[in-house]
Structures are given as structure tokens and as C-alpha cells.
């Protein structure tokens, strides 16, 4: 699959993911962010969403750097229990991924010979 088409597919998947996470966090009562899924060894729901935000932010930094630069998340532990903070982090991190993908696409197109772009 060409790089441009791949970036478009990824961009669309991130948009779909953002919509699904927004729908999920809109429906969850804020107290649910501190809850654990029954019968599963897992972190609290808010902590799992912290991982999603952190992964998006970390991969965005890696795209810009051209290499892995480590994992971190802008959400604090307290913010993982606040629905609006989690929703803002999910939205901000998805937009960061979309912007980074667009940047890579523009860089790839800029390096192609003029004849290949015609």
C-alpha cells in the first residue's frame, strides 16, 4: 500500500477511535473511572485510558523524532478520575497523532522528485 494511502487509512482509524472513546467517556459516570472491570485482572478504567493517551502522545513524539523517545502521559493520576480531563486528553492526543501523520506525509511528498508527483 502506498505511504499516502496508508496515512489516510491511519488518519481515518484515529478519527474513528476518537469518536468511540468520546462516546465511551460521555456515557460513563465520572465515578466509573475509578472502577475495575469485574472478573479481569486490570487497572481502573481511568488508568487504562491514561495508557491510551500516553501511547498516543508517545507515538506522536516518536513520529516527530524519527525514533522511540520513551513513554509518558500528560494526564496526572488525579486527572484519570475526572471525565472531562480524560476526554480532553483523548481528544488532544488523537489530534497530535493526526497532525504527526500529516507531517510525515508532507515530508514524504516533499522528498519525491517532481516528476513522480506529476
HUSUL-V768714 format. One record per residue. RES is the residue in one letter. BURIAL is I if it has 16 or more other ideal C-beta (glycine too) atoms within 10 Angstrom, else O. D_FIRST is the distance of its C-alpha to the first C-alpha in whole Angstrom. Layout:
res=(RES;RES)
burial=(BURIAL;BURIAL)
d_first=(D_FIRST;D_FIRST)
This chain:
res=(X;X;X;X;X;X;X;X;X;X;X;X;X;X;X;X;X;X;X;X;X;X;X;X;X;X;X;X;X;X;X;X;X;X;X;X;X;X;X;X;X;X;X;X;X;X;X;X;X;X;X;X;X;X;X;X;X;X;X;X;X;X;X;X;X;X;X;X;X;X;X;X;X;X;X;X;X;X;X;X;X;X;X;X;X;X;X;X;X;X;X;X;X;X;X;X;X;X;X;X;X;X;X;X;X;X;X;X;X;X;X;X;X;X;X;X;X;X)
burial=(O;O;O;O;O;O;I;O;O;O;O;O;O;I;O;O;O;I;O;O;I;O;O;O;I;O;O;I;O;O;O;O;I;O;O;O;O;O;O;O;O;O;O;I;I;I;I;O;I;I;O;I;I;I;O;I;I;I;I;I;I;O;I;O;O;O;O;O;O;O;O;O;I;O;I;O;O;O;I;I;I;I;I;O;I;I;I;I;I;I;O;O;I;I;O;I;I;I;O;I;I;O;O;I;I;O;O;O;O;O;O;O;O;O;O;O;O;O)
d_first=(0;4;7;8;7;6;10;11;10;12;15;15;16;18;20;20;22;24;25;26;28;30;31;32;34;35;37;38;41;41;44;41;39;41;41;40;38;41;41;38;38;36;37;38;36;36;35;32;31;32;29;27;28;28;25;23;26;25;21;22;24;22;19;22;24;21;22;24;27;28;29;31;32;33;35;38;40;42;39;38;40;40;38;38;37;34;33;33;31;28;28;28;26;23;24;23;20;19;21;19;16;17;19;16;14;17;18;14;15;19;18;17;19;21;20;16;17;19)
